[in-house]
Amino acid sequence: MKLNKVRLIFPLWIFSIVMACVTVNVYFPAREVEKKADDIIDDIRKMEPSPPPSPSGPQSSVDHLKNLIFNKGLAYAQKGGDGSTPAVQNLKQQIRERFPRLAPFFQKGVVGEGRTGLVEILDNKDLAPAEKREVKSLVEAENRDRLALYQEVAKSMNISSDQIGRVQRIFARKWQQSAERGWWIQKDDKQWVQK
């Protein structure tokens, strides 16, 4: 009888110890996402002149060999120079190209950086009908691309889809930090303030 109790209790005891030692640690790479968001947003919002064109003409075979040895000028199909996927690069390019058309509306206070990482229309009553349509179209395209960007960044960093909200909140903070003085940003309490 005693032996049967031991046979029953011992496996349960071992099972309890093993289960107590097993922990599930879900890691969210917040710092890496913040760095990625900084890099992407800095690249989008920088307004600098294009780099000077590279010298034309024939390249010596020695220069060509140097480029091959040091991996300069090689194209990689999988990732961009900053480690981004082609989808992230494409979305970043679309947002970058749209920014000069959207910036004046930020400066006028027509649109602002929302707390969710999306652009919101705040006050368009003084705009002409054509400008209202333009703002609406720009904001819709911007938000569509931003949502896709958050998903693609998460995917490229192997972050599960249930964590995209965290990626979006990090980007929201970074968009607001990059906003120029005088632009409107939405605080966590949903109040709009001028930066």
C-alpha positions as a Python dict, from the first residue, in 0.01 Angstrom:
ca = {
    (1, 'M'): (0, 0, 0),
    (2, 'K'): (276, 238, 95),
    (3, 'L'): (464, 151, -223),
    (4, 'N'): (158, 237, -436),
    (5, 'K'): (133, 577, -268),
    (6, 'V'): (498, 645, -343),
    (7, 'R'): (453, 538, -704),
    (8, 'L'): (164, 780, -736),
    (9, 'I'): (311, 1074, -541),
    (10, 'F'): (666, 1058, -678),
    (11, 'P'): (573, 1121, -1044),
    (12, 'L'): (341, 1403, -938),
    (13, 'W'): (619, 1553, -728),
    (14, 'I'): (867, 1533, -1019),
    (15, 'F'): (608, 1677, -1256),
    (16, 'S'): (545, 1969, -1016),
    (17, 'I'): (917, 2048, -994),
    (18, 'V'): (958, 2039, -1371),
    (19, 'M'): (655, 2262, -1424),
    (20, 'A'): (782, 2509, -1164),
    (21, 'C'): (1110, 2536, -1354),
    (22, 'V'): (948, 2597, -1691),
    (23, 'T'): (881, 2962, -1758),
    (24, 'V'): (757, 3123, -2072),
    (25, 'N'): (947, 3438, -2148),
    (26, 'V'): (800, 3642, -2430),
    (27, 'Y'): (1068, 3884, -2543),
    (28, 'F'): (975, 4205, -2718),
    (29, 'P'): (1275, 4381, -2873),
    (30, 'A'): (1170, 4735, -2776),
    (31, 'R'): (1518, 4885, -2809),
    (32, 'E'): (1567, 4734, -3152),
    (33, 'V'): (1227, 4861, -3265),
    (34, 'E'): (1311, 5208, -3130),
    (35, 'K'): (1639, 5210, -3322),
    (36, 'K'): (1465, 5093, -3638),
    (37, 'A'): (1195, 5359, -3594),
    (38, 'D'): (1460, 5629, -3540),
    (39, 'D'): (1649, 5523, -3851),
    (40, 'I'): (1339, 5506, -4069),
    (41, 'I'): (1187, 5833, -3949),
    (42, 'D'): (1518, 6020, -3966),
    (43, 'D'): (1561, 5899, -4322),
    (44, 'I'): (1206, 6002, -4417),
    (45, 'R'): (1208, 6342, -4251),
    (46, 'K'): (1555, 6457, -4351),
    (47, 'M'): (1540, 6722, -4617),
    (48, 'E'): (1889, 6732, -4757),
    (49, 'P'): (2010, 6773, -5110),
    (50, 'S'): (2073, 6466, -5320),
    (51, 'P'): (2429, 6334, -5313),
    (52, 'P'): (2652, 6444, -5598),
    (53, 'P'): (2647, 6212, -5897),
    (54, 'S'): (2921, 5955, -5912),
    (55, 'P'): (3193, 6020, -6165),
    (56, 'S'): (3112, 5877, -6502),
    (57, 'G'): (3349, 5710, -6736),
    (58, 'P'): (3521, 5378, -6748),
    (59, 'Q'): (3622, 5217, -6424),
    (60, 'S'): (3966, 5063, -6408),
    (61, 'S'): (3980, 4691, -6353),
    (62, 'V'): (4172, 4751, -6029),
    (63, 'D'): (3890, 4973, -5896),
    (64, 'H'): (3634, 4717, -6008),
    (65, 'L'): (3826, 4443, -5827),
    (66, 'K'): (3849, 4656, -5512),
    (67, 'N'): (3473, 4709, -5520),
    (68, 'L'): (3412, 4338, -5554),
    (69, 'I'): (3651, 4252, -5272),
    (70, 'F'): (3508, 4504, -5029),
    (71, 'N'): (3143, 4438, -5128),
    (72, 'K'): (3089, 4790, -5254),
    (73, 'G'): (2830, 4829, -5521),
    (74, 'L'): (2685, 4482, -5481),
    (75, 'A'): (2309, 4452, -5468),
    (76, 'Y'): (2138, 4220, -5227),
    (77, 'A'): (1786, 4108, -5310),
    (78, 'Q'): (1679, 4027, -4955),
    (79, 'K'): (1762, 4331, -4745),
    (80, 'G'): (1842, 4697, -4788),
    (81, 'G'): (2158, 4870, -4668),
    (82, 'D'): (2004, 4932, -4328),
    (83, 'G'): (1885, 4574, -4287),
    (84, 'S'): (1533, 4650, -4407),
    (85, 'T'): (1333, 4424, -4633),
    (86, 'P'): (1237, 4541, -4982),
    (87, 'A'): (881, 4599, -4856),
    (88, 'V'): (1006, 4828, -4576),
    (89, 'Q'): (1230, 5011, -4823),
    (90, 'N'): (941, 5061, -5064),
    (91, 'L'): (706, 5192, -4794),
    (92, 'K'): (974, 5420, -4657),
    (93, 'Q'): (1032, 5559, -5007),
    (94, 'Q'): (661, 5625, -5061),
    (95, 'I'): (632, 5806, -4727),
    (96, 'R'): (953, 6004, -4795),
    (97, 'E'): (823, 6117, -5136),
    (98, 'R'): (491, 6225, -4984),
    (99, 'F'): (644, 6417, -4694),
    (100, 'P'): (726, 6743, -4880),
    (101, 'R'): (358, 6770, -4984),
    (102, 'L'): (234, 6689, -4632),
    (103, 'A'): (481, 6911, -4440),
    (104, 'P'): (308, 7244, -4519),
    (105, 'F'): (-15, 7108, -4373),
    (106, 'F'): (170, 7012, -4053),
    (107, 'Q'): (315, 7365, -4041),
    (108, 'K'): (-29, 7527, -4088),
    (109, 'G'): (-183, 7311, -3814),
    (110, 'V'): (-418, 7140, -4057),
    (111, 'V'): (-285, 6797, -3961),
    (112, 'G'): (-103, 6659, -3660),
    (113, 'E'): (82, 6352, -3534),
    (114, 'G'): (-172, 6135, -3352),
    (115, 'R'): (-95, 5923, -3048),
    (116, 'T'): (-146, 5604, -3252),
    (117, 'G'): (128, 5673, -3506),
    (118, 'L'): (-116, 5800, -3766),
    (119, 'V'): (-166, 6146, -3911),
    (120, 'E'): (-496, 6313, -3824),
    (121, 'I'): (-677, 6604, -3984),
    (122, 'L'): (-732, 6870, -3718),
    (123, 'D'): (-859, 7186, -3882),
    (124, 'N'): (-924, 7219, -4253),
    (125, 'K'): (-1207, 7474, -4243),
    (126, 'D'): (-990, 7753, -4391),
    (127, 'L'): (-883, 7541, -4687),
    (128, 'A'): (-1026, 7563, -5036),
    (129, 'P'): (-1224, 7255, -5147),
    (130, 'A'): (-936, 7137, -5368),
    (131, 'E'): (-694, 7161, -5073),
    (132, 'K'): (-937, 6973, -4850),
    (133, 'R'): (-946, 6690, -5103),
    (134, 'E'): (-566, 6695, -5130),
    (135, 'V'): (-520, 6679, -4751),
    (136, 'K'): (-771, 6396, -4720),
    (137, 'S'): (-599, 6201, -4998),
    (138, 'L'): (-250, 6261, -4853),
    (139, 'V'): (-356, 6159, -4501),
    (140, 'E'): (-531, 5843, -4623),
    (141, 'A'): (-226, 5738, -4826),
    (142, 'E'): (12, 5826, -4541),
    (143, 'N'): (-184, 5627, -4284),
    (144, 'R'): (-225, 5329, -4516),
    (145, 'D'): (153, 5323, -4573),
    (146, 'R'): (232, 5374, -4206),
    (147, 'L'): (11, 5083, -4100),
    (148, 'A'): (174, 4864, -4364),
    (149, 'L'): (518, 4986, -4247),
    (150, 'Y'): (446, 4884, -3886),
    (151, 'Q'): (339, 4539, -4002),
    (152, 'E'): (643, 4497, -4227),
    (153, 'V'): (886, 4614, -3958),
    (154, 'A'): (734, 4365, -3715),
    (155, 'K'): (754, 4091, -3976),
    (156, 'S'): (1117, 4174, -4061),
    (157, 'M'): (1208, 4156, -3691),
    (158, 'N'): (1015, 3831, -3632),
    (159, 'I'): (770, 4004, -3399),
    (160, 'S'): (436, 3827, -3374),
    (161, 'S'): (132, 3996, -3523),
    (162, 'D'): (-29, 4035, -3179),
    (163, 'Q'): (258, 4273, -3090),
    (164, 'I'): (214, 4514, -3383),
    (165, 'G'): (34, 4756, -3150),
    (166, 'R'): (354, 4789, -2947),
    (167, 'V'): (553, 4856, -3264),
    (168, 'Q'): (296, 5118, -3364),
    (169, 'R'): (314, 5292, -3024),
    (170, 'I'): (694, 5311, -3047),
    (171, 'F'): (670, 5462, -3395),
    (172, 'A'): (403, 5707, -3270),
    (173, 'R'): (642, 5836, -3004),
    (174, 'K'): (922, 5867, -3260),
    (175, 'W'): (703, 6050, -3515),
    (176, 'Q'): (606, 6298, -3244),
    (177, 'Q'): (966, 6344, -3132),
    (178, 'S'): (1065, 6422, -3491),
    (179, 'A'): (785, 6677, -3530),
    (180, 'E'): (905, 7030, -3584),
    (181, 'R'): (837, 7312, -3344),
    (182, 'G'): (485, 7444, -3396),
    (183, 'W'): (340, 7114, -3518),
    (184, 'W'): (48, 6957, -3334),
    (185, 'I'): (88, 6627, -3148),
    (186, 'Q'): (-166, 6424, -2955),
    (187, 'K'): (-82, 6324, -2599),
    (188, 'D'): (-181, 5991, -2443),
    (189, 'D'): (-480, 6163, -2278),
    (190, 'K'): (-604, 6245, -2633),
    (191, 'Q'): (-540, 6618, -2590),
    (192, 'W'): (-369, 6803, -2876),
    (193, 'V'): (-75, 7029, -2794),
    (194, 'Q'): (155, 7236, -3008),
    (195, 'K'): (515, 7124, -2988),
}
